[in-house]
Amino acid sequence: MSSKSMNALVYTDTQEVTYRREPLPQPREGDVRVDITATAICGSDMHAYHGKDARRVPPLILGHEVSGIVLDGRYAGQRMVINPLMTCGECEDCVGGRSNLCRHRELIGMYLPGAFAEQVAIAERNLLPIPADMNPIHASLAEPTATGLHAVALVERVLPRPLSEAHCLVIGGGAIGLLTALILKAKGCVSVDLAETNALRRSSIEQQDCANCFNPLEEALPSPNGYDVVFDCVGCGATRRSASEAVRPGGIISHVGLQDDAEGLDTRKLTLQEVIFLGNYCYTRADMQASIDMLYRGQLGDLSWIDVRPLSTGAQAFTDLHNGKVAAAKIVLQPDTLL
């Protein structure tokens, strides 16, 4: 077997990912190579899998929620989490602390090869250290945790009362939705409802004791026009419509998901009732570091809802997610040599 190739899970066509040999990553200037220990499947990976993301063109190695061991550079041998969002570091937004809005940003697993593989190349400045005894599976959740944490932080800036006193609705029980609910719980918020259509996921979420979980297809909205904050962690026309119905006058809609750009938002209500609409994109490095700390300290629970599988079975994992046959909010893939 060639030492110049590796095993990887490659997005090869709509609803098709293929486990095969691929060339080892070729680092660009400033990049280092990382031996991957764990990569989680993101909703955006599924979006590509369904052929609905024009930015992700097959053949492409997807995957950007990753932990690993650095192979070269000044951090060689250290266990790290990767910040997959690469930015210029020089523009007004980067210098001003909003690097997630950098106009020159790149993301592994989008235009560049991602981390459903045995190795990945990434800019050295995008590495974040993790404690030596941190579970690498848990560490791979730093990126989606940072997304939820960033959304909550933006809400806290404009919410006129303490978050612990707010009545919140989370729409969507995938990893971002569940992590958002767990973050709200960690911050002392005791009034959280969570809408999720998948029965398997609802059962898993209920075990976390972080939200009142309900099926929006069969049950009425618990508090129509009554939520101080609505986190739409799906981002489709139907969920924007639900968010508009749920938010109270003067409340906040936090739009986190990116499933489509169909209609659904009630802009008339937003205007007449002074509802604040917050767009959320990714996270900053500070969000990533705070997420690592929260995960390591157990502030988000025992994370028992993670489903760990070998990378070689990744095609089945994508199929199971497509068919709604997964109770876990997150599937994490590991190179077969680690299992």
Summary of the structure (lengths in Angstrom):
residues: 339
radius of gyration: 19.6
end to end distance: 19.9
largest distance: 65.7
contacts: 1191
relative contact order: 0.16
helix: 31%
strand: 28%
